[in-house]
């Protein structure tokens, strides 16, 4: 019975290897868009169980950028060696096709999910369902006096880095030069956007603050955006 159990576990590990061989040749474009550099760390675990999904499950990341690992399965034993190879984007939707449970030590186990086209990620770092921009944002209102608003003749290219800037929707008073901004979600991290308008607004403390209008999203603090397209080396 022990020999049969060991044989079945090894076969499970080998089965995990097959999909990896198919998933590995991801296009350079996809990898560049979703993975940033991470410190290379290698760790070998014993596989306790595995699950394969007939239909890929939808998950998303929040503010954090979970580490992605590439896996090498043991040829003659139920082990998985994980090596850090990058990170997922924050605030992004992904598809998960399989999951494994591994033994960390005598008292602890951990689950890893295979993110399609990317690699293995600690399951607890992913949240079920699609990403929604308004997740975790408190809808506070702030009223400003409009100093100036400029419509750009040509849309300006900007990008976000690791942080996810808050997006504000604006309500402009009909009878006075005021603009009320209400938090309405966040932009994605490490993503390129287009800016079509810029505004200088004065707050209650008489301090002037610059905002940029991100096309299709809303107003964002100008200091939270960086000029040019996003590149992994940023």
N, C-alpha and C positions, 0 to 999 in steps of 0.2 A: 504493500500500500504506500509506504514512504517513497519507494522508487517511482511509482506511478505519479504521485503528487509532485515530486521533483521534476519529472519529465514534462508534466503539464505546465508547470511554472516556467520552465526553460522555453517551451514552445510559445508561451505567451510573450516572453521577452523577444523571441525571434520574430513573432508577428508584429511587434511594435517597430522592429527595424524596417520592415518592408515599406510601410507608409512613409517612413522618414526618407527612404531613398527616392520616393516619388516626389515628396514635398520639397526636397533640398534645392532643385534648380529653379529658385524663384528669380524672377527677372531683376536685373540690376536696378531698374527704376523703382520697383516696389520696395526693395530692401533699403534703398537710399532714402525713400520718403518716410519710412517708419522706424528705422533703427539708428540710434546714435551710439557713440563709443562707450563701452563699459570696461571696468577693470576685469581682466581675465582671471577667473577663479574656477578650479576644477574640484569636483567632489563625487565620490562613488557611493551609490546607495543600493540596498537590496530591494527588489520590487516585491511588494506584498500582493497587489492586485492591479488589474487594468480594465478600462471600459472603452469601447469604441461606439461612437454615436452614428446611427444610420443617417440622421439629419444633423448637420452642424448646428451647434447651439450659439446663440448670440450673447456676447458679453461686451462690457466696455470698461475702460479705465477712467479714473476720476482725476484728481489733481496730480497724483504721483505718477511716475514713469517706471513701471515694473521692469526688472531685469529679465532679459530673454536668454535662455540657455540652449545650446545645441547638445544633443544627446548621442552617446555611443553605448549600444547594448552589449552585454557580455555574450560571447559566442557559445559558451558552454555552461553558463550559470545565470540565474535571474538577477542581473545587476544592471544599473544604469549609471553611466558617468556623465555628469553635467558640467559644461564649461560655459561661463558667461560670455556672451558675444555682442551684447548691445542692450538697448532698452526699447520698450514700446512707447508710443506717444501718449501723452496725457489727454484726457477728454476725447477718446476715440473709440469707435465701435469695431469689434473684431469677431471672428468666427472660431469656435473651439470644436475640434473633431474627435479628440480622445483625452482620456485622463488616466493617470497612474497614481497609485498610493505607494510610497516608499518608506522604508524604515530609517529613521534618523539615528536613533539609539534604542536601548532596551525598553525605554518607556515612552518614546515619542515617534510618531509617524507624520508624514506630510504628503499632501496631494499636489500634483503638478498637472496643468492643463496644456494641451498642445494647441497653440494659436496658429491657425492656418496661414501658411506663407511666412511665418516668423520663427517659431520655435516653442520651447517649453517655458512656462511661466508658473510661479507659485499660484495655485488656484485661489487662495484667499486675497490675492491682489487684484482679482477681476470681479466685476459686479454684473449680475445677470441683466439682460435686456440691452436696448440701444442707448447710446449716450444722448442726453438731452442737455442743451446748453444752459438751461436755467437751474440745473442740479446744484444744490448747496449755496445758492446766492440769495441773501436777504434783500428784499426789495425796498431799499431805503430811498427817500426822495431828498434832493438838495436843490435849492433855488439859487440861481446865479443872475447877475446883471450882465447883459451882453455888451462886450467891449467892441468886438468885431467878428464877422463871419466871412470867410473867403471861399468861394467855389473855385476849385482848381480846373484850369482849362484841359489838363490831361491828368488822368488818374495816376496817383503816385504809388509805387510799389513799396510795401513795408512787410515786415515779418515779426512774429513773436519768437521768443527764445524758450527757456524752460518754464517760465511762469505763464499763467493763463489770465490775461488782463480782463477785468470786468467790463462788460458792454452795457451802455446806458441808452434808454430810449428817451427822447426829448419831447417836451411840451412847451411851445413858445406862446407867451401871452399875446393876446390880440391888441391890447391897448397900452402895452408898455414893453420896454426892451429887456424882458426877462426870459430865462430858459430854465425849466425845471427838469432835472435829470433823475431818472429812476433806474436802479440796477436791474438788468434784465437778462442775466446770464454771463457767460464767459467765452472768450475766443479760445481756440485750440492752441496748445503750445507747439512750438517748432513748425509754424505754418505761415505761408505767404498770403498776404491780403492786399487789397487795393483801397486807397484813401482818395475820396473825391471832394471832401470839404474840410476846412479847418476853422476852429473858433477859439477866441480868447474870451474867457468868462471871469467875472470878478465875484468872489464868494463873500460871505458875511463879514469875514475878517479883512476885507478890502484887498485880498491877494488875488492877482491874476493867474488863472490856470489855463493851460492850452489843451484843447481836445481835438481829436481827428475823427472824421466820420468814415468808418470802415464800410465799404459798399456791401449791402445785403445783410448787415449786422446791426450797426448802431454807432454811438459815440464812445470813444475810448481815450483815456488819458494819453496824450502825445508822448509822454516820457516812457510809457510802457511798450512803445513800438520802435522797431529798428529799421532804418532805411535799407532797401534792397530785398532780394529774394532770400528765403531761408536756405541755408546750406549746412550740412551735417557738421562741418568743422566749427560752426559758430559756438 
